[in-house]
Amino acid sequence: MPAAANVIVIGSGISGAFVAHGLLERGLSVLLLDVGNDDREARESIPDLPFSEIVKDLDLAKKIFISNISRADSHGRQARVGSQLTPPRQFITRATSELLPFTEPNPFQAMQSLALGGLGAGWGAGCFTFTPDELRRCGIWEEDFSELYTRASEIAGISGGADDDVADMCQVTRFPPLEIDSNHEAILQRYQKRARRGGFKLGHVSLAMLSQDKDELRRANPYFDMDFYSDARRSIFRPRYLIEAMCKLPKFTYVA
């Protein structure tokens, strides 16, 4: 651990990782303190194969997809937080009940994380920007955010539609939207033909998921139906990737 740092950041989630990165860009030395639970062996045990191929191997499929956490007790009460996480992702909520205890009003259950990358270690990658009204209600003016959205998109790699009905909800993209299957295409076409009524918008939502290769480490999504289960090709952005890159910089120190 360094004897001194300009700034100490607590936590390696999406906020902590981006804050640390921004401080480094300004020339400050940063110490990031974190619990940092991880399971590299489990993460790397998932082969870079389509779902349809993985399920042909029953033992492998059980290892990847079937959780050993009970989803409900004998009284049918709500499943324990984290029960939806597959085995390779269960490090995300490890030790939170012991180290982050709280009293919860039933039936609310908060999902907390002490993982390397926080909840971002297994998020679904949807990216929505604040509306001008939301920002004003927070006391923040929209123009102050445009540069931040652009920078975050450059780092994470955001793919999405820039000219459809949800473009104003996902203001900044870097890559074209990902392909959609025939079922989703039919739904989108029907929505567009019906004068877009109904009080909601439909379109290519921005995702922190690559439709094209970003660099040598992060490559385009292969459409294997494994997005929620695998980090193969690093198509979906995880805060861990940014932290690993910062660890190579002289002014950054990560202590788990």
Buried (B, 14 or more C-beta within 10 A) or exposed (E): EEEEBEBEBEBBBBEBBBBBBBBBEEEBBBBBBBBBBBBEEBBEBBBEBEBEEBBEEEEBEEBBBEBEBEEEEEEEEEBBBBBBBBBBBBBBBBBBEEEEEEEEEEEEBEEBBBBBBBBBBBBEBEBEBBEBEEBEEEEEEBEEBEEEBBBBBEBBBBBBBEEBBBBEBBBBBBBEBBEEEEEEEEEBEEBEEEEEEEEEBBBBBBBBBBBEBBEEEBBBBBEBEBBBBBBBBBBBBBBBBBBBBBEEEEBBBBEE
